[in-house]
Amino acid sequence: MGEFERIARLRRAFAAEAPDVALGIGDDAAVLRAGADVVLSVDVVVEGTHFRRRFADEATLARRAAMAALSDLAAMGAEATALLCAWVLPAELEEAAFDGLVAGTAAAAREVGAVVVGGNLARGPGIALTTTAVGRAERVIRRDGARPGDGLFVTGEPGAAALGLAALLAGREDEALLAPFVEAWRRPRAHLAEGRALAREANACIDLSDGLLPDLGHVCAASGVGALIEPDALPCPAGFGAAAAALGEEPERLQLVGGEVYGLLFTAPEGAKLPAGATRIGTIEATPGIRLCRGDAVEPAPEAGFDHFGG
């Protein structure tokens, strides 16, 4: 059973209606009613699965873990209010490393105007950082609102962080050509301001954690629509092609399936007011499925993306 089949099974098992629950399992975050909707999400990064200790110092890794959780609030159009942190740490972790984890988490909270209000510590064989992000939203953006004819947009630069990860895995993070993309992996930001700006404009939204194609697939499945992507319209940072070539990577593949950029993928009708930095990359269609359009040529998009249990 793959990751997404397991998530669907959990959604069925925990399905329940309650007066204070506006939205349960199945979107980027859950939503509780309390005047403005309370938006909740949880994310975990695990040593050996999401990172290796040599990739960055502890402060950078902890900030990155918090931003991953906060990105889910951004996708819902919420502002962040609080964080809870549950950490598994090895017994031999040095105090300086622990202080780094604290400093990185505190830095992330300050950047978004949130506070750390609690958590838990436990001993384990490696570092695992679980972050619960709490926010509020006047209007929640869900995955299931995409409509045929909507424009398809991204914020950020899909593929940049994936290229940085490839450089880290190759041990080439110090090369000048690759350094900007390593920084993109090490220091993501949650696009909270963009998400709030979209709260009254977007029909659907998701954060780009698993990769553009798999995350778009979640939106299309939830909304009962398809999509046409123009790969040539994808934002491409300076030096991206040359850096990808240096690592033997194909740039378009990184842009379409590379994860962990933590920008937003959203749909909006014509005339919507868009946040600065948003790039139109395609159109929502009534026919199910995701297709790629290059000039007059149209082809099905490849099935790809990271799955914790399916590979």
KAHU-V561664 format. One record per residue. N is the residue number from 1. RES is the residue in three letters. D_LAST is the distance of its C-alpha to the last C-alpha in Angstrom with 1 decimal. Layout:
n:N res:RES d_last:D_LAST
n:N res:RES d_last:D_LAST
//
This chain:
n:1 res:MET d_last:10.8
n:2 res:GLY d_last:8.1
n:3 res:GLU d_last:8.9
n:4 res:PHE d_last:11.5
n:5 res:GLU d_last:13.0
n:6 res:ARG d_last:13.6
n:7 res:ILE d_last:15.2
n:8 res:ALA d_last:17.3
n:9 res:ARG d_last:18.4
n:10 res:LEU d_last:19.5
n:11 res:ARG d_last:21.3
n:12 res:ARG d_last:23.2
n:13 res:ALA d_last:24.0
n:14 res:PHE d_last:25.3
n:15 res:ALA d_last:27.0
n:16 res:ALA d_last:30.6
n:17 res:GLU d_last:33.4
n:18 res:ALA d_last:35.5
n:19 res:PRO d_last:38.1
n:20 res:ASP d_last:36.6
n:21 res:VAL d_last:33.1
n:22 res:ALA d_last:32.8
n:23 res:LEU d_last:29.0
n:24 res:GLY d_last:26.5
n:25 res:ILE d_last:22.8
n:26 res:GLY d_last:21.0
n:27 res:ASP d_last:21.8
n:28 res:ASP d_last:21.3
n:29 res:ALA d_last:23.9
n:30 res:ALA d_last:26.4
n:31 res:VAL d_last:30.0
n:32 res:LEU d_last:33.1
n:33 res:ARG d_last:36.7
n:34 res:ALA d_last:39.2
n:35 res:GLY d_last:41.4
n:36 res:ALA d_last:38.8
n:37 res:ASP d_last:35.4
n:38 res:VAL d_last:33.6
n:39 res:VAL d_last:29.9
n:40 res:LEU d_last:27.4
n:41 res:SER d_last:23.9
n:42 res:VAL d_last:21.9
n:43 res:ASP d_last:19.1
n:44 res:VAL d_last:17.9
n:45 res:VAL d_last:16.8
n:46 res:VAL d_last:16.0
n:47 res:GLU d_last:17.1
n:48 res:GLY d_last:14.6
n:49 res:THR d_last:11.7
n:50 res:HIS d_last:13.5
n:51 res:PHE d_last:16.3
n:52 res:ARG d_last:18.4
n:53 res:ARG d_last:22.1
n:54 res:ARG d_last:23.3
n:55 res:PHE d_last:21.8
n:56 res:ALA d_last:24.7
n:57 res:ASP d_last:27.4
n:58 res:GLU d_last:27.1
n:59 res:ALA d_last:28.9
n:60 res:THR d_last:26.6
n:61 res:LEU d_last:23.4
n:62 res:ALA d_last:25.1
n:63 res:ARG d_last:26.3
n:64 res:ARG d_last:22.9
n:65 res:ALA d_last:21.6
n:66 res:ALA d_last:24.5
n:67 res:MET d_last:24.1
n:68 res:ALA d_last:20.6
n:69 res:ALA d_last:22.2
n:70 res:LEU d_last:25.2
n:71 res:SER d_last:23.4
n:72 res:ASP d_last:22.7
n:73 res:LEU d_last:26.5
n:74 res:ALA d_last:27.1
n:75 res:ALA d_last:25.1
n:76 res:MET d_last:27.5
n:77 res:GLY d_last:30.6
n:78 res:ALA d_last:31.4
n:79 res:GLU d_last:33.2
n:80 res:ALA d_last:32.0
n:81 res:THR d_last:34.5
n:82 res:ALA d_last:32.9
n:83 res:LEU d_last:30.1
n:84 res:LEU d_last:29.4
n:85 res:CYS d_last:27.5
n:86 res:ALA d_last:26.1
n:87 res:TRP d_last:25.3
n:88 res:VAL d_last:24.2
n:89 res:LEU d_last:25.9
n:90 res:PRO d_last:26.6
n:91 res:ALA d_last:30.2
n:92 res:GLU d_last:30.9
n:93 res:LEU d_last:29.9
n:94 res:GLU d_last:33.0
n:95 res:GLU d_last:35.1
n:96 res:ALA d_last:34.7
n:97 res:ALA d_last:31.0
n:98 res:PHE d_last:31.4
n:99 res:ASP d_last:33.9
n:100 res:GLY d_last:31.5
n:101 res:LEU d_last:29.0
n:102 res:VAL d_last:31.9
n:103 res:ALA d_last:33.1
n:104 res:GLY d_last:29.9
n:105 res:THR d_last:29.5
n:106 res:ALA d_last:33.1
n:107 res:ALA d_last:32.9
n:108 res:ALA d_last:30.1
n:109 res:ALA d_last:32.3
n:110 res:ARG d_last:35.4
n:111 res:GLU d_last:33.8
n:112 res:VAL d_last:33.1
n:113 res:GLY d_last:36.2
n:114 res:ALA d_last:34.5
n:115 res:VAL d_last:35.4
n:116 res:VAL d_last:33.6
n:117 res:VAL d_last:35.1
n:118 res:GLY d_last:33.5
n:119 res:GLY d_last:30.6
n:120 res:ASN d_last:30.0
n:121 res:LEU d_last:29.5
n:122 res:ALA d_last:28.1
n:123 res:ARG d_last:27.7
n:124 res:GLY d_last:24.4
n:125 res:PRO d_last:22.8
n:126 res:GLY d_last:21.5
n:127 res:ILE d_last:21.7
n:128 res:ALA d_last:20.1
n:129 res:LEU d_last:21.7
n:130 res:THR d_last:21.8
n:131 res:THR d_last:23.9
n:132 res:THR d_last:25.5
n:133 res:ALA d_last:27.1
n:134 res:VAL d_last:30.2
n:135 res:GLY d_last:31.9
n:136 res:ARG d_last:34.3
n:137 res:ALA d_last:34.6
n:138 res:GLU d_last:37.6
n:139 res:ARG d_last:35.4
n:140 res:VAL d_last:31.7
n:141 res:ILE d_last:29.5
n:142 res:ARG d_last:27.0
n:143 res:ARG d_last:24.2
n:144 res:ASP d_last:26.2
n:145 res:GLY d_last:29.2
n:146 res:ALA d_last:28.3
n:147 res:ARG d_last:31.1
n:148 res:PRO d_last:31.7
n:149 res:GLY d_last:33.5
n:150 res:ASP d_last:31.9
n:151 res:GLY d_last:31.1
n:152 res:LEU d_last:27.5
n:153 res:PHE d_last:27.5
n:154 res:VAL d_last:25.5
n:155 res:THR d_last:26.8
n:156 res:GLY d_last:25.7
n:157 res:GLU d_last:24.2
n:158 res:PRO d_last:20.6
n:159 res:GLY d_last:19.0
n:160 res:ALA d_last:21.4
n:161 res:ALA d_last:19.3
n:162 res:ALA d_last:16.3
n:163 res:LEU d_last:18.9
n:164 res:GLY d_last:20.3
n:165 res:LEU d_last:17.1
n:166 res:ALA d_last:16.9
n:167 res:ALA d_last:20.5
n:168 res:LEU d_last:20.0
n:169 res:LEU d_last:17.4
n:170 res:ALA d_last:20.0
n:171 res:GLY d_last:22.8
n:172 res:ARG d_last:24.7
n:173 res:GLU d_last:25.1
n:174 res:ASP d_last:28.9
n:175 res:GLU d_last:29.4
n:176 res:ALA d_last:31.4
n:177 res:LEU d_last:29.6
n:178 res:LEU d_last:26.2
n:179 res:ALA d_last:27.7
n:180 res:PRO d_last:27.8
n:181 res:PHE d_last:24.0
n:182 res:VAL d_last:23.4
n:183 res:GLU d_last:25.8
n:184 res:ALA d_last:23.8
n:185 res:TRP d_last:20.8
n:186 res:ARG d_last:23.1
n:187 res:ARG d_last:25.4
n:188 res:PRO d_last:23.9
n:189 res:ARG d_last:26.3
n:190 res:ALA d_last:25.9
n:191 res:HIS d_last:27.8
n:192 res:LEU d_last:30.0
n:193 res:ALA d_last:33.2
n:194 res:GLU d_last:31.6
n:195 res:GLY d_last:30.2
n:196 res:ARG d_last:33.6
n:197 res:ALA d_last:35.2
n:198 res:LEU d_last:33.1
n:199 res:ALA d_last:33.9
n:200 res:ARG d_last:36.8
n:201 res:GLU d_last:35.5
n:202 res:ALA d_last:31.9
n:203 res:ASN d_last:31.1
n:204 res:ALA d_last:27.3
n:205 res:CYS d_last:25.1
n:206 res:ILE d_last:21.7
n:207 res:ASP d_last:20.6
n:208 res:LEU d_last:18.2
n:209 res:SER d_last:15.6
n:210 res:ASP d_last:12.3
n:211 res:GLY d_last:13.9
n:212 res:LEU d_last:16.9
n:213 res:LEU d_last:15.6
n:214 res:PRO d_last:13.2
n:215 res:ASP d_last:16.0
n:216 res:LEU d_last:18.6
n:217 res:GLY d_last:17.0
n:218 res:HIS d_last:17.5
n:219 res:VAL d_last:21.1
n:220 res:CYS d_last:21.8
n:221 res:ALA d_last:20.7
n:222 res:ALA d_last:22.7
n:223 res:SER d_last:25.6
n:224 res:GLY d_last:25.7
n:225 res:VAL d_last:26.0
n:226 res:GLY d_last:24.5
n:227 res:ALA d_last:24.6
n:228 res:LEU d_last:25.8
n:229 res:ILE d_last:24.6
n:230 res:GLU d_last:26.8
n:231 res:PRO d_last:24.6
n:232 res:ASP d_last:27.9
n:233 res:ALA d_last:28.7
n:234 res:LEU d_last:25.7
n:235 res:PRO d_last:27.3
n:236 res:CYS d_last:27.1
n:237 res:PRO d_last:28.3
n:238 res:ALA d_last:30.9
n:239 res:GLY d_last:29.6
n:240 res:PHE d_last:26.1
n:241 res:GLY d_last:26.4
n:242 res:ALA d_last:28.1
n:243 res:ALA d_last:25.7
n:244 res:ALA d_last:22.7
n:245 res:ALA d_last:24.7
n:246 res:ALA d_last:25.5
n:247 res:LEU d_last:21.9
n:248 res:GLY d_last:21.3
n:249 res:GLU d_last:19.1
n:250 res:GLU d_last:19.8
n:251 res:PRO d_last:21.2
n:252 res:GLU d_last:20.5
n:253 res:ARG d_last:16.8
n:254 res:LEU d_last:16.7
n:255 res:GLN d_last:18.8
n:256 res:LEU d_last:16.9
n:257 res:VAL d_last:13.3
n:258 res:GLY d_last:13.9
n:259 res:GLY d_last:13.9
n:260 res:GLU d_last:16.2
n:261 res:VAL d_last:19.4
n:262 res:TYR d_last:20.7
n:263 res:GLY d_last:23.1
n:264 res:LEU d_last:23.8
n:265 res:LEU d_last:23.2
n:266 res:PHE d_last:26.1
n:267 res:THR d_last:28.4
n:268 res:ALA d_last:32.2
n:269 res:PRO d_last:35.3
n:270 res:GLU d_last:37.7
n:271 res:GLY d_last:40.0
n:272 res:ALA d_last:37.7
n:273 res:LYS d_last:38.4
n:274 res:LEU d_last:35.3
n:275 res:PRO d_last:34.6
n:276 res:ALA d_last:35.3
n:277 res:GLY d_last:32.4
n:278 res:ALA d_last:30.8
n:279 res:THR d_last:30.0
n:280 res:ARG d_last:30.0
n:281 res:ILE d_last:27.2
n:282 res:GLY d_last:27.8
n:283 res:THR d_last:29.1
n:284 res:ILE d_last:28.1
n:285 res:GLU d_last:29.1
n:286 res:ALA d_last:30.0
n:287 res:THR d_last:28.1
n:288 res:PRO d_last:24.5
n:289 res:GLY d_last:21.7
n:290 res:ILE d_last:21.0
n:291 res:ARG d_last:22.9
n:292 res:LEU d_last:23.7
n:293 res:CYS d_last:27.4
n:294 res:ARG d_last:28.8
n:295 res:GLY d_last:32.6
n:296 res:ASP d_last:33.5
n:297 res:ALA d_last:30.2
n:298 res:VAL d_last:27.7
n:299 res:GLU d_last:24.4
n:300 res:PRO d_last:21.3
n:301 res:ALA d_last:18.6
n:302 res:PRO d_last:15.3
n:303 res:GLU d_last:12.4
n:304 res:ALA d_last:9.9
n:305 res:GLY d_last:8.6
n:306 res:PHE d_last:6.4
n:307 res:ASP d_last:5.1
n:308 res:HIS d_last:6.1
n:309 res:PHE d_last:5.8
n:310 res:GLY d_last:3.8
n:311 res:GLY d_last:0.0
//
